[in-house]
Amino acid sequence: MSMPTDANQAGEARRGPLGTRILALTLLVIGSAGFVYPFLWMIATALRTPEGVAHAGASLWPLQWQWSNFAEGLGSFPFWTYLRNSLLSTLVPVVAVVFSSSLVGFAFARIRARGAGVLFAVVLSTLLLPQEVTIVPQFILFRNLDMIDTLWPIIVPTFFGSAFFIFLYRQFYLRLPEALTDAALIDGAGWFRIWFSIYLPLSRPIIIATAVLQFMSYWNNFFQAAIYLTTDRWKTLPLALAGFQSVNGTDTPLLMATALVVTAPCVLLFFIAQRHIIGGISFTGSK
């Protein structure tokens, strides 16, 4: 009967004094409220009338519920065309970066070759280059390839992997037992077969983390879209939101309603997959 008591005492010791826990919880609640308030204000504004916005102040409760703001906001520009473009420029890069980064990360983790460490350091060094530095040579390259005003400049680079995700996959695969590779090599499997049949199926946590982070990054991708896309044919939703005021003036409820629809997929996806994101990034690859 003393074992549960000892376990409870050990748990209490790990959690710390009651006063410290209450203080930490209070700070977390205050910090969370500061982050959540702007989002709640956006939801409340999306449901207000223009007059209600002018007299709302800091209130989060609309006096008049204007559900038509969503239909009017989305109907004020070619929403379905921009949605298609956003899905193409997001889902294809998600699949591309998952497979390419996983393959390269596996090679760095398991294939022993001369100079692999130096090459991996070169890959990581690209993280130090800001996007503004590389955008000019990339723009010249894609202009010479006649790809400006298409989605190709956004999609094509993802087929060559991402340095950040290559690092995550390498660290994840280093946690897996190396005996898996040795056994497969003895059975005559090649490196690509080992990656595809053994390591990739075991990569579910890091795959989900990569897919969600890549989705949120490219779904909200404004910088590249503004550089490469010049006509309405290939505009994405973030780029369309930037020009929303030129169509609807200063109609804040319509802008908030449209912005809420655009940001909703990222918010929902993060809350659904947050456990996998944390598990994948914390490198829990082995039991």
DOTORMAR-436410 format. One record per residue (C-alpha): x, y, z; residue number from 1. Coordinates in steps of 0.05 Angstrom, whole numbers, plus 32768, in hexadecimal, padded with zeros to 4 digits. Layout:
N
DOGU, x, y, z, resi
DOGU, X, Y, Z, NUM
...
REM end
This chain:
287
DOGU, x, y, z, resi
DOGU, 8000, 8000, 8000, 1
DOGU, 803C, 802E, 8007, 2
DOGU, 804D, 802D, 7FBD, 3
DOGU, 8015, 805C, 7FA6, 4
DOGU, 8027, 808C, 7FDE, 5
DOGU, 8070, 808C, 7FC9, 6
DOGU, 805B, 8096, 7F81, 7
DOGU, 802E, 80D0, 7F94, 8
DOGU, 8066, 80F0, 7FBD, 9
DOGU, 8096, 80E9, 7F83, 10
DOGU, 8063, 8109, 7F54, 11
DOGU, 8059, 8143, 7F84, 12
DOGU, 80A4, 814C, 7F89, 13
DOGU, 80AB, 814F, 7F3E, 14
DOGU, 8071, 8181, 7F37, 15
DOGU, 808F, 81AF, 7F6C, 16
DOGU, 806D, 81D7, 7FA4, 17
DOGU, 8024, 81E9, 7F9E, 18
DOGU, 8032, 8234, 7F9D, 19
DOGU, 8062, 822D, 7F63, 20
DOGU, 8030, 8205, 7F3B, 21
DOGU, 7FF9, 8238, 7F47, 22
DOGU, 8027, 8270, 7F31, 23
DOGU, 803B, 824B, 7EF2, 24
DOGU, 7FF3, 823C, 7EE2, 25
DOGU, 7FDF, 8285, 7EEC, 26
DOGU, 8017, 829D, 7EBE, 27
DOGU, 8002, 826A, 7E89, 28
DOGU, 7FB9, 8280, 7E8C, 29
DOGU, 7FCD, 82CA, 7E86, 30
DOGU, 7FFC, 82BC, 7E4D, 31
DOGU, 7FC9, 8291, 7E29, 32
DOGU, 7F94, 82C7, 7E30, 33
DOGU, 7FC4, 82F9, 7E10, 34
DOGU, 7FCD, 82CC, 7DD4, 35
DOGU, 7F85, 82B6, 7DCE, 36
DOGU, 7F65, 82FB, 7DD4, 37
DOGU, 7F77, 8314, 7D8E, 38
DOGU, 7F5B, 82D4, 7D6F, 39
DOGU, 7F1A, 82DA, 7D97, 40
DOGU, 7F16, 8324, 7D83, 41
DOGU, 7F1C, 830F, 7D3A, 42
DOGU, 7EE3, 82DC, 7D42, 43
DOGU, 7EB7, 8310, 7D64, 44
DOGU, 7EC6, 8345, 7D2F, 45
DOGU, 7EB6, 8314, 7CF8, 46
DOGU, 7E70, 830E, 7D15, 47
DOGU, 7E63, 8359, 7D1E, 48
DOGU, 7E45, 838E, 7CF3, 49
DOGU, 7E71, 83CA, 7CDF, 50
DOGU, 7E4B, 83F4, 7D11, 51
DOGU, 7E56, 83BF, 7D47, 52
DOGU, 7EA1, 83C2, 7D3B, 53
DOGU, 7EA2, 840D, 7D45, 54
DOGU, 7E7F, 8408, 7D89, 55
DOGU, 7E9B, 83C5, 7DA1, 56
DOGU, 7ED9, 83DD, 7DC4, 57
DOGU, 7EFC, 83A3, 7DE6, 58
DOGU, 7EBC, 8379, 7DEB, 59
DOGU, 7EBE, 8333, 7DCF, 60
DOGU, 7E73, 8329, 7DCA, 61
DOGU, 7E50, 8343, 7D8B, 62
DOGU, 7E10, 836A, 7D96, 63
DOGU, 7DF6, 8355, 7D52, 64
DOGU, 7E0B, 8313, 7D33, 65
DOGU, 7E1B, 831D, 7CE9, 66
DOGU, 7E27, 82D7, 7CCD, 67
DOGU, 7E21, 82F1, 7C86, 68
DOGU, 7E67, 8310, 7C8D, 69
DOGU, 7E85, 82CD, 7C7A, 70
DOGU, 7E5E, 82C5, 7C3A, 71
DOGU, 7E68, 830E, 7C26, 72
DOGU, 7EB2, 830D, 7C35, 73
DOGU, 7EC0, 82CC, 7C0F, 74
DOGU, 7E94, 82E2, 7BD6, 75
DOGU, 7EB9, 8324, 7BCC, 76
DOGU, 7EF3, 8301, 7BA9, 77
DOGU, 7EFF, 82BE, 7B84, 78
DOGU, 7F05, 8296, 7BC4, 79
DOGU, 7F00, 8251, 7BA5, 80
DOGU, 7F37, 8261, 7B71, 81
DOGU, 7F65, 827B, 7BA8, 82
DOGU, 7F54, 823F, 7BD4, 83
DOGU, 7F67, 820F, 7B9C, 84
DOGU, 7FA9, 8233, 7B93, 85
DOGU, 7FB7, 8233, 7BDD, 86
DOGU, 7FA9, 81E8, 7BE1, 87
DOGU, 7FD7, 81D9, 7BA6, 88
DOGU, 800F, 8205, 7BC1, 89
DOGU, 8008, 81E5, 7C06, 90
DOGU, 7FF7, 819C, 7C00, 91
DOGU, 8029, 818C, 7BC9, 92
DOGU, 8063, 81AB, 7BF0, 93
DOGU, 804C, 8186, 7C2F, 94
DOGU, 8052, 8142, 7C0C, 95
DOGU, 8092, 8156, 7BE8, 96
DOGU, 80B7, 8170, 7C26, 97
DOGU, 80A2, 8134, 7C50, 98
DOGU, 80BF, 8101, 7C20, 99
DOGU, 80FC, 8128, 7C09, 100
DOGU, 8111, 813D, 7C50, 101
DOGU, 8105, 80F7, 7C6B, 102
DOGU, 812F, 80D8, 7C35, 103
DOGU, 8169, 8108, 7C3F, 104
DOGU, 8164, 8104, 7C8B, 105
DOGU, 8167, 80B8, 7C86, 106
DOGU, 81A6, 80BC, 7C5B, 107
DOGU, 81C9, 80E9, 7C8C, 108
DOGU, 81B4, 80BD, 7CC7, 109
DOGU, 81C5, 8078, 7CAD, 110
DOGU, 81F2, 807B, 7C6F, 111
DOGU, 823B, 8082, 7C83, 112
DOGU, 8261, 80A8, 7C4E, 113
DOGU, 829F, 80D3, 7C4C, 114
DOGU, 828E, 811C, 7C55, 115
DOGU, 8247, 810F, 7C6C, 116
DOGU, 8251, 8139, 7CAB, 117
DOGU, 826C, 8174, 7C83, 118
DOGU, 8233, 816E, 7C52, 119
DOGU, 8200, 816D, 7C8B, 120
DOGU, 8220, 81AB, 7CA8, 121
DOGU, 8219, 81CE, 7C65, 122
DOGU, 81CF, 81BB, 7C63, 123
DOGU, 81C4, 81D7, 7CA9, 124
DOGU, 81EA, 8216, 7C97, 125
DOGU, 81B4, 8228, 7C65, 126
DOGU, 8186, 8235, 7CA1, 127
DOGU, 81B1, 8272, 7CAF, 128
DOGU, 819F, 8291, 7C6C, 129
DOGU, 8161, 82BD, 7C70, 130
DOGU, 812D, 82B4, 7C39, 131
DOGU, 8138, 82FC, 7C22, 132
DOGU, 8180, 82EA, 7C0E, 133
DOGU, 816E, 82AF, 7BE2, 134
DOGU, 812E, 82CB, 7BC3, 135
DOGU, 8153, 82F4, 7B8E, 136
DOGU, 817B, 82BB, 7B6E, 137
DOGU, 813E, 828E, 7B74, 138
DOGU, 8113, 82C2, 7B51, 139
DOGU, 8147, 82C9, 7B18, 140
DOGU, 8149, 827D, 7B12, 141
DOGU, 80FE, 8274, 7B0D, 142
DOGU, 80F7, 82B0, 7ADF, 143
DOGU, 812A, 8290, 7AAF, 144
DOGU, 8101, 824F, 7AB4, 145
DOGU, 80C2, 8277, 7AA2, 146
DOGU, 809F, 8263, 7AE3, 147
DOGU, 808C, 82A8, 7AFC, 148
DOGU, 8041, 82B0, 7B0B, 149
DOGU, 8039, 8265, 7B17, 150
DOGU, 803B, 823A, 7B55, 151
DOGU, 807A, 8216, 7B3F, 152
DOGU, 80AB, 8245, 7B63, 153
DOGU, 8086, 8236, 7BA4, 154
DOGU, 8080, 81EB, 7B99, 155
DOGU, 80C1, 81D5, 7B77, 156
DOGU, 80F3, 81E7, 7BAF, 157
DOGU, 80CE, 81B9, 7BE0, 158
DOGU, 80E1, 817C, 7BB7, 159
DOGU, 8129, 8187, 7BCE, 160
DOGU, 8119, 8184, 7C18, 161
DOGU, 811D, 81B6, 7C51, 162
DOGU, 815C, 81BD, 7C7B, 163
DOGU, 8134, 81C3, 7CBB, 164
DOGU, 810B, 8185, 7CAE, 165
DOGU, 8148, 815E, 7C95, 166
DOGU, 8167, 816C, 7CD9, 167
DOGU, 8128, 8154, 7CFD, 168
DOGU, 8125, 8114, 7CD5, 169
DOGU, 816F, 8106, 7CDF, 170
DOGU, 8169, 810E, 7D2A, 171
DOGU, 812A, 80E3, 7D2A, 172
DOGU, 814A, 80AA, 7D03, 173
DOGU, 8188, 80AB, 7D2F, 174
DOGU, 815A, 8098, 7D69, 175
DOGU, 8142, 8059, 7D44, 176
DOGU, 8169, 8019, 7D50, 177
DOGU, 81A1, 8011, 7D1D, 178
DOGU, 8194, 7FC6, 7D1E, 179
DOGU, 8159, 7FD3, 7CF0, 180
DOGU, 8189, 7FEA, 7CBA, 181
DOGU, 81BB, 7FB2, 7CC6, 182
DOGU, 8185, 7F7C, 7CC2, 183
DOGU, 8168, 7F99, 7C82, 184
DOGU, 81AD, 7F9D, 7C62, 185
DOGU, 81BA, 7F54, 7C74, 186
DOGU, 8178, 7F41, 7C52, 187
DOGU, 818F, 7F64, 7C13, 188
DOGU, 8165, 7FA4, 7C16, 189
DOGU, 8180, 7FE3, 7BF6, 190
DOGU, 8183, 8027, 7C17, 191
DOGU, 8144, 8041, 7BF5, 192
DOGU, 811E, 8002, 7C09, 193
DOGU, 8136, 8008, 7C51, 194
DOGU, 811E, 8050, 7C54, 195
DOGU, 80DB, 8044, 7C32, 196
DOGU, 80C8, 8002, 7C52, 197
DOGU, 80E6, 8008, 7C98, 198
DOGU, 80F7, 804F, 7CAD, 199
DOGU, 80BF, 8076, 7C8B, 200
DOGU, 8087, 804C, 7CAB, 201
DOGU, 80A7, 8058, 7CEF, 202
DOGU, 80A9, 80A3, 7CE4, 203
DOGU, 8060, 80B3, 7CF1, 204
DOGU, 806D, 80E6, 7D2A, 205
DOGU, 80A0, 810E, 7D03, 206
DOGU, 8078, 8108, 7CC2, 207
DOGU, 803B, 8126, 7CE3, 208
DOGU, 8065, 815D, 7D03, 209
DOGU, 8086, 816D, 7CC1, 210
DOGU, 8044, 816D, 7C9A, 211
DOGU, 8021, 819B, 7CCC, 212
DOGU, 805A, 81CD, 7CD1, 213
DOGU, 8064, 81CE, 7C86, 214
DOGU, 8019, 81D6, 7C7B, 215
DOGU, 8014, 8212, 7CAA, 216
DOGU, 8052, 8232, 7C8B, 217
DOGU, 803B, 822B, 7C43, 218
DOGU, 7FF1, 8238, 7C50, 219
DOGU, 8005, 827C, 7C6C, 220
DOGU, 803B, 8287, 7C38, 221
DOGU, 8036, 82D0, 7C23, 222
DOGU, 807D, 82E3, 7C13, 223
DOGU, 808A, 82B2, 7BDA, 224
DOGU, 8044, 82BB, 7BBE, 225
DOGU, 804E, 8306, 7BBB, 226
DOGU, 8091, 82FE, 7B97, 227
DOGU, 807D, 82CA, 7B63, 228
DOGU, 8032, 82D3, 7B57, 229
DOGU, 801C, 8310, 7B2F, 230
DOGU, 7FD6, 8301, 7B15, 231
DOGU, 7F95, 82EA, 7B35, 232
DOGU, 7F98, 82A6, 7B13, 233
DOGU, 7FCA, 8289, 7B45, 234
DOGU, 7FC0, 82B5, 7B82, 235
DOGU, 7FBC, 8291, 7BC5, 236
DOGU, 7F90, 82A3, 7C01, 237
DOGU, 7FC6, 82C9, 7C29, 238
DOGU, 7FD5, 82F3, 7BEC, 239
DOGU, 7F8B, 82FF, 7BE0, 240
DOGU, 7F82, 8316, 7C28, 241
DOGU, 7FB8, 834A, 7C1E, 242
DOGU, 7F8E, 836A, 7BE7, 243
DOGU, 7F4C, 8361, 7C0B, 244
DOGU, 7F46, 83A9, 7C22, 245
DOGU, 7F4D, 83C3, 7BDB, 246
DOGU, 7F0C, 839D, 7BCB, 247
DOGU, 7EE5, 83A7, 7C0C, 248
DOGU, 7F02, 83E8, 7C26, 249
DOGU, 7F05, 83EB, 7C72, 250
DOGU, 7ECE, 83B8, 7C7F, 251
DOGU, 7EEF, 8398, 7CBB, 252
DOGU, 7EBA, 8362, 7CC8, 253
DOGU, 7EC1, 8347, 7C81, 254
DOGU, 7F0D, 8347, 7C87, 255
DOGU, 7F0B, 8322, 7CCA, 256
DOGU, 7ED8, 82F0, 7CB1, 257
DOGU, 7F03, 82E0, 7C74, 258
DOGU, 7F43, 82DD, 7C9D, 259
DOGU, 7F21, 82AE, 7CCE, 260
DOGU, 7F0F, 827E, 7C96, 261
DOGU, 7F56, 8280, 7C7B, 262
DOGU, 7F78, 8274, 7CBE, 263
DOGU, 7F46, 823F, 7CD6, 264
DOGU, 7F69, 8203, 7CB4, 265
DOGU, 7FAC, 8212, 7CD6, 266
DOGU, 7F8C, 821B, 7D1A, 267
DOGU, 7F63, 81DB, 7D16, 268
DOGU, 7F9D, 81B2, 7CFA, 269
DOGU, 7FCC, 81C9, 7D31, 270
DOGU, 7F9B, 81B7, 7D69, 271
DOGU, 7F8D, 8173, 7D4A, 272
DOGU, 7FD6, 8161, 7D3F, 273
DOGU, 7FF9, 8187, 7D77, 274
DOGU, 800A, 8147, 7D9D, 275
DOGU, 802C, 812A, 7D60, 276
DOGU, 8051, 816B, 7D53, 277
DOGU, 806E, 816C, 7D99, 278
DOGU, 807E, 8121, 7D96, 279
DOGU, 80A0, 8126, 7D53, 280
DOGU, 80CB, 8163, 7D62, 281
DOGU, 80E0, 8148, 7DA6, 282
DOGU, 8100, 810C, 7D82, 283
DOGU, 80DA, 80D4, 7DA4, 284
DOGU, 80EF, 80A4, 7D6E, 285
DOGU, 8101, 8069, 7D99, 286
DOGU, 80DF, 8046, 7DD3, 287
REM end
